[in-house]
Amino acid sequence: MELALARGGSGIAVTTRAYLSQVHPVFMLPPLAASLFGALLAGVVDPVSATLHVVAMFSAVYTAHIKDGYVDFYVRDEDDDHPLTGRGCRLGLAVSTVVFTICCGLLLTVAGWLAVALTVPTWLIAYHHAPQLDTNPVTTTTGYPLGIALALLGGYVVQTGTFAGIPLGFAVVFLVLLSGIKVIDDAQDYDYDRSIAKRTVAVVVGPERAYTVAYGLMATALLAVVAFAALRIFPPASVLAVVAFGAVALTARRAEPELATMLLIRGTYVFLAVLVAVVWFEPLSRIV
């Protein structure tokens, strides 16, 4: 019977390192930041409800990381190694799901049913990303971006209890922008994905056309920000975020997929940071 949780040995230190290895900051930070950005859009932030939503988002993304690693190593035999045993993966999934469920129960009390209705789908996307949602070009591309869009909307609704056009607009922008980045990210594994008939955008249309699709999506998102700023739906200074990300995108355009993905993901950090600064210094109440 398999009793160990970590494949590298036993003991608290080894097991802790194995579970911490499933925290991938590059992909973990955007959903948490999106949640806080949504809260900031609400104006007045209640720290308790904001914290509950951030912890829920962390639990959802952690669920995705463990499930993806489990599927890739134990089911698909894609990865060469994994720090957790099968039992360790199952326990990690159970704990992250329990934490997520507790957060949802508390959010129902402090923020209402609408906040929970926007939070629960993030876990569903996370848990079912592999092997269900990552096998066709639409859900493979939009799963992670949709989770971030929901995190942003949920962060706002947790504070206000209702929808609004402005956070919805920002959520759509991030959905489209990050979908473009995900297309390029998937292009890294074009040869392998093609060999196992995994239908990413790059496999379906080819790497060159995938780049065209990716940058078309990113350009659409940036143009949307400019249009919303011109209409004063977004703060006018939001165009600074477009300039910042556009500079990164132009640099990434000449890079190979792995480096391009690294540049573009970090470009989204800059994009979001500029938007946070703009909203902080130019509250939406001044423009609506």
Contacts in CASP RR format, 6 or more apart in sequence:
PFRMAT RR
TARGET T0000
AUTHOR 0000-0000-0000
METHOD contacts of the structure
MODEL  1
MELALARGGSGIAVTTRAYLSQVHPVFMLPPLAASLFGALLAGVVDPVSA
TLHVVAMFSAVYTAHIKDGYVDFYVRDEDDDHPLTGRGCRLGLAVSTVVF
TICCGLLLTVAGWLAVALTVPTWLIAYHHAPQLDTNPVTTTTGYPLGIAL
ALLGGYVVQTGTFAGIPLGFAVVFLVLLSGIKVIDDAQDYDYDRSIAKRT
VAVVVGPERAYTVAYGLMATALLAVVAFAALRIFPPASVLAVVAFGAVAL
TARRAEPELATMLLIRGTYVFLAVLVAVVWFEPLSRIV
2 85 0 8 1.000
2 86 0 8 1.000
2 87 0 8 1.000
3 87 0 8 1.000
4 10 0 8 1.000
4 85 0 8 1.000
4 87 0 8 1.000
4 88 0 8 1.000
5 15 0 8 1.000
5 18 0 8 1.000
5 19 0 8 1.000
5 84 0 8 1.000
5 85 0 8 1.000
5 87 0 8 1.000
5 88 0 8 1.000
5 91 0 8 1.000
6 14 0 8 1.000
6 15 0 8 1.000
6 17 0 8 1.000
6 18 0 8 1.000
6 83 0 8 1.000
6 84 0 8 1.000
6 85 0 8 1.000
6 88 0 8 1.000
7 18 0 8 1.000
7 81 0 8 1.000
7 82 0 8 1.000
7 83 0 8 1.000
7 84 0 8 1.000
7 85 0 8 1.000
8 14 0 8 1.000
8 18 0 8 1.000
8 83 0 8 1.000
17 83 0 8 1.000
18 83 0 8 1.000
18 84 0 8 1.000
18 88 0 8 1.000
19 84 0 8 1.000
19 92 0 8 1.000
21 83 0 8 1.000
22 62 0 8 1.000
22 65 0 8 1.000
22 66 0 8 1.000
22 69 0 8 1.000
22 83 0 8 1.000
22 84 0 8 1.000
23 62 0 8 1.000
23 65 0 8 1.000
24 65 0 8 1.000
26 265 0 8 1.000
27 61 0 8 1.000
27 65 0 8 1.000
27 144 0 8 1.000
27 265 0 8 1.000
28 58 0 8 1.000
28 61 0 8 1.000
28 62 0 8 1.000
28 65 0 8 1.000
29 269 0 8 1.000
30 148 0 8 1.000
30 178 0 8 1.000
30 265 0 8 1.000
30 268 0 8 1.000
30 269 0 8 1.000
30 272 0 8 1.000
31 57 0 8 1.000
31 58 0 8 1.000
31 60 0 8 1.000
31 61 0 8 1.000
31 122 0 8 1.000
31 147 0 8 1.000
31 148 0 8 1.000
31 151 0 8 1.000
32 54 0 8 1.000
32 57 0 8 1.000
32 58 0 8 1.000
32 61 0 8 1.000
32 151 0 8 1.000
33 269 0 8 1.000
33 272 0 8 1.000
33 276 0 8 1.000
34 57 0 8 1.000
34 148 0 8 1.000
34 149 0 8 1.000
34 151 0 8 1.000
34 152 0 8 1.000
34 155 0 8 1.000
34 174 0 8 1.000
34 272 0 8 1.000
35 50 0 8 1.000
35 53 0 8 1.000
35 54 0 8 1.000
35 57 0 8 1.000
35 151 0 8 1.000
35 152 0 8 1.000
35 154 0 8 1.000
35 155 0 8 1.000
36 50 0 8 1.000
36 54 0 8 1.000
36 155 0 8 1.000
37 152 0 8 1.000
37 170 0 8 1.000
37 272 0 8 1.000
37 275 0 8 1.000
37 276 0 8 1.000
37 279 0 8 1.000
38 152 0 8 1.000
38 153 0 8 1.000
38 154 0 8 1.000
38 155 0 8 1.000
38 156 0 8 1.000
38 159 0 8 1.000
38 167 0 8 1.000
38 170 0 8 1.000
39 45 0 8 1.000
39 50 0 8 1.000
39 53 0 8 1.000
39 155 0 8 1.000
39 156 0 8 1.000
39 158 0 8 1.000
39 159 0 8 1.000
40 276 0 8 1.000
40 279 0 8 1.000
40 280 0 8 1.000
41 156 0 8 1.000
41 164 0 8 1.000
41 166 0 8 1.000
41 167 0 8 1.000
41 170 0 8 1.000
41 279 0 8 1.000
41 284 0 8 1.000
42 155 0 8 1.000
42 156 0 8 1.000
42 159 0 8 1.000
42 160 0 8 1.000
42 167 0 8 1.000
43 159 0 8 1.000
43 283 0 8 1.000
43 284 0 8 1.000
43 285 0 8 1.000
44 159 0 8 1.000
45 159 0 8 1.000
46 110 0 8 1.000
46 159 0 8 1.000
48 110 0 8 1.000
49 107 0 8 1.000
49 110 0 8 1.000
49 111 0 8 1.000
49 115 0 8 1.000
49 158 0 8 1.000
49 159 0 8 1.000
50 155 0 8 1.000
50 158 0 8 1.000
50 159 0 8 1.000
52 103 0 8 1.000
52 106 0 8 1.000
52 107 0 8 1.000
52 110 0 8 1.000
52 111 0 8 1.000
52 158 0 8 1.000
53 103 0 8 1.000
53 107 0 8 1.000
53 111 0 8 1.000
53 115 0 8 1.000
53 119 0 8 1.000
53 151 0 8 1.000
53 154 0 8 1.000
53 155 0 8 1.000
53 158 0 8 1.000
55 99 0 8 1.000
55 103 0 8 1.000
56 100 0 8 1.000
56 103 0 8 1.000
56 104 0 8 1.000
56 107 0 8 1.000
56 119 0 8 1.000
56 122 0 8 1.000
56 123 0 8 1.000
57 122 0 8 1.000
57 151 0 8 1.000
59 96 0 8 1.000
59 97 0 8 1.000
59 99 0 8 1.000
59 100 0 8 1.000
59 103 0 8 1.000
59 123 0 8 1.000
60 96 0 8 1.000
60 100 0 8 1.000
60 122 0 8 1.000
60 123 0 8 1.000
60 125 0 8 1.000
60 126 0 8 1.000
60 147 0 8 1.000
61 126 0 8 1.000
62 96 0 8 1.000
63 93 0 8 1.000
63 96 0 8 1.000
63 97 0 8 1.000
63 100 0 8 1.000
63 123 0 8 1.000
63 126 0 8 1.000
63 127 0 8 1.000
64 125 0 8 1.000
64 126 0 8 1.000
64 127 0 8 1.000
64 129 0 8 1.000
64 130 0 8 1.000
66 84 0 8 1.000
66 89 0 8 1.000
66 92 0 8 1.000
66 93 0 8 1.000
66 96 0 8 1.000
67 89 0 8 1.000
67 93 0 8 1.000
67 126 0 8 1.000
67 127 0 8 1.000
67 129 0 8 1.000
67 130 0 8 1.000
68 129 0 8 1.000
68 130 0 8 1.000
69 79 0 8 1.000
69 82 0 8 1.000
69 89 0 8 1.000
69 130 0 8 1.000
70 82 0 8 1.000
70 84 0 8 1.000
70 86 0 8 1.000
70 89 0 8 1.000
70 90 0 8 1.000
70 93 0 8 1.000
71 130 0 8 1.000
71 131 0 8 1.000
72 78 0 8 1.000
72 79 0 8 1.000
72 82 0 8 1.000
72 130 0 8 1.000
73 79 0 8 1.000
73 81 0 8 1.000
73 82 0 8 1.000
74 82 0 8 1.000
74 86 0 8 1.000
74 89 0 8 1.000
75 131 0 8 1.000
76 131 0 8 1.000
76 196 0 8 1.000
78 192 0 8 1.000
82 89 0 8 1.000
84 92 0 8 1.000
93 127 0 8 1.000
97 123 0 8 1.000
97 127 0 8 1.000
100 123 0 8 1.000
103 119 0 8 1.000
104 116 0 8 1.000
104 119 0 8 1.000
104 120 0 8 1.000
105 116 0 8 1.000
107 115 0 8 1.000
107 116 0 8 1.000
107 119 0 8 1.000
107 158 0 8 1.000
108 115 0 8 1.000
108 116 0 8 1.000
111 157 0 8 1.000
111 158 0 8 1.000
111 159 0 8 1.000
111 161 0 8 1.000
112 161 0 8 1.000
114 157 0 8 1.000
114 161 0 8 1.000
114 162 0 8 1.000
114 163 0 8 1.000
115 154 0 8 1.000
115 155 0 8 1.000
115 157 0 8 1.000
115 158 0 8 1.000
115 161 0 8 1.000
118 150 0 8 1.000
118 153 0 8 1.000
118 154 0 8 1.000
118 157 0 8 1.000
119 150 0 8 1.000
119 154 0 8 1.000
121 147 0 8 1.000
121 150 0 8 1.000
122 147 0 8 1.000
122 150 0 8 1.000
122 151 0 8 1.000
125 133 0 8 1.000
125 143 0 8 1.000
125 146 0 8 1.000
125 147 0 8 1.000
125 150 0 8 1.000
126 147 0 8 1.000
129 143 0 8 1.000
129 144 0 8 1.000
133 139 0 8 1.000
133 140 0 8 1.000
133 143 0 8 1.000
134 140 0 8 1.000
134 198 0 8 1.000
135 198 0 8 1.000
135 199 0 8 1.000
136 199 0 8 1.000
137 199 0 8 1.000
137 200 0 8 1.000
137 201 0 8 1.000
137 203 0 8 1.000
137 204 0 8 1.000
140 182 0 8 1.000
140 186 0 8 1.000
140 198 0 8 1.000
140 199 0 8 1.000
140 200 0 8 1.000
140 201 0 8 1.000
141 179 0 8 1.000
141 180 0 8 1.000
141 182 0 8 1.000
141 183 0 8 1.000
141 186 0 8 1.000
141 200 0 8 1.000
141 201 0 8 1.000
142 175 0 8 1.000
142 179 0 8 1.000
142 182 0 8 1.000
143 182 0 8 1.000
144 178 0 8 1.000
144 182 0 8 1.000
145 174 0 8 1.000
145 175 0 8 1.000
145 176 0 8 1.000
145 177 0 8 1.000
145 178 0 8 1.000
145 179 0 8 1.000
145 180 0 8 1.000
145 182 0 8 1.000
146 175 0 8 1.000
148 174 0 8 1.000
148 175 0 8 1.000
148 178 0 8 1.000
149 171 0 8 1.000
149 172 0 8 1.000
149 174 0 8 1.000
149 175 0 8 1.000
150 171 0 8 1.000
152 167 0 8 1.000
152 170 0 8 1.000
152 171 0 8 1.000
152 174 0 8 1.000
153 163 0 8 1.000
153 167 0 8 1.000
153 168 0 8 1.000
153 171 0 8 1.000
156 164 0 8 1.000
156 167 0 8 1.000
157 163 0 8 1.000
165 233 0 8 1.000
166 233 0 8 1.000
166 234 0 8 1.000
166 284 0 8 1.000
166 288 0 8 1.000
169 224 0 8 1.000
169 228 0 8 1.000
169 233 0 8 1.000
170 234 0 8 1.000
170 275 0 8 1.000
172 224 0 8 1.000
173 221 0 8 1.000
173 224 0 8 1.000
173 225 0 8 1.000
173 228 0 8 1.000
174 221 0 8 1.000
176 217 0 8 1.000
176 218 0 8 1.000
176 220 0 8 1.000
176 221 0 8 1.000
176 224 0 8 1.000
177 217 0 8 1.000
177 218 0 8 1.000
177 221 0 8 1.000
177 222 0 8 1.000
177 245 0 8 1.000
177 268 0 8 1.000
177 271 0 8 1.000
178 268 0 8 1.000
179 217 0 8 1.000
180 213 0 8 1.000
180 214 0 8 1.000
180 215 0 8 1.000
180 216 0 8 1.000
180 217 0 8 1.000
180 218 0 8 1.000
181 214 0 8 1.000
181 218 0 8 1.000
181 261 0 8 1.000
181 264 0 8 1.000
181 265 0 8 1.000
181 268 0 8 1.000
183 200 0 8 1.000
183 201 0 8 1.000
183 202 0 8 1.000
183 210 0 8 1.000
183 211 0 8 1.000
183 213 0 8 1.000
183 214 0 8 1.000
183 217 0 8 1.000
184 210 0 8 1.000
184 211 0 8 1.000
184 214 0 8 1.000
184 252 0 8 1.000
184 257 0 8 1.000
184 260 0 8 1.000
184 261 0 8 1.000
184 264 0 8 1.000
185 257 0 8 1.000
185 261 0 8 1.000
186 193 0 8 1.000
186 200 0 8 1.000
186 201 0 8 1.000
186 202 0 8 1.000
186 210 0 8 1.000
187 200 0 8 1.000
187 201 0 8 1.000
187 202 0 8 1.000
187 207 0 8 1.000
187 210 0 8 1.000
187 211 0 8 1.000
187 214 0 8 1.000
187 257 0 8 1.000
188 257 0 8 1.000
188 258 0 8 1.000
188 261 0 8 1.000
189 198 0 8 1.000
189 200 0 8 1.000
190 200 0 8 1.000
190 202 0 8 1.000
190 203 0 8 1.000
190 206 0 8 1.000
190 207 0 8 1.000
190 257 0 8 1.000
192 198 0 8 1.000
193 199 0 8 1.000
193 200 0 8 1.000
193 202 0 8 1.000
193 203 0 8 1.000
194 203 0 8 1.000
197 203 0 8 1.000
200 210 0 8 1.000
201 210 0 8 1.000
201 213 0 8 1.000
201 214 0 8 1.000
202 210 0 8 1.000
205 213 0 8 1.000
207 257 0 8 1.000
215 249 0 8 1.000
215 253 0 8 1.000
218 245 0 8 1.000
218 249 0 8 1.000
218 264 0 8 1.000
222 242 0 8 1.000
222 245 0 8 1.000
222 246 0 8 1.000
225 234 0 8 1.000
225 238 0 8 1.000
225 239 0 8 1.000
225 241 0 8 1.000
225 242 0 8 1.000
226 239 0 8 1.000
226 242 0 8 1.000
228 234 0 8 1.000
228 238 0 8 1.000
229 235 0 8 1.000
229 236 0 8 1.000
229 237 0 8 1.000
229 238 0 8 1.000
229 239 0 8 1.000
230 236 0 8 1.000
232 287 0 8 1.000
232 288 0 8 1.000
233 287 0 8 1.000
233 288 0 8 1.000
234 287 0 8 1.000
235 278 0 8 1.000
235 279 0 8 1.000
235 282 0 8 1.000
235 284 0 8 1.000
235 286 0 8 1.000
235 287 0 8 1.000
236 282 0 8 1.000
236 287 0 8 1.000
237 278 0 8 1.000
237 281 0 8 1.000
237 282 0 8 1.000
238 274 0 8 1.000
238 275 0 8 1.000
238 278 0 8 1.000
240 274 0 8 1.000
240 278 0 8 1.000
241 270 0 8 1.000
241 271 0 8 1.000
241 272 0 8 1.000
241 274 0 8 1.000
241 275 0 8 1.000
241 278 0 8 1.000
244 267 0 8 1.000
244 270 0 8 1.000
244 271 0 8 1.000
244 274 0 8 1.000
245 267 0 8 1.000
245 268 0 8 1.000
245 270 0 8 1.000
245 271 0 8 1.000
248 263 0 8 1.000
248 264 0 8 1.000
248 266 0 8 1.000
248 267 0 8 1.000
248 270 0 8 1.000
249 264 0 8 1.000
251 263 0 8 1.000
252 259 0 8 1.000
252 260 0 8 1.000
252 263 0 8 1.000
252 264 0 8 1.000
253 260 0 8 1.000
255 263 0 8 1.000
END
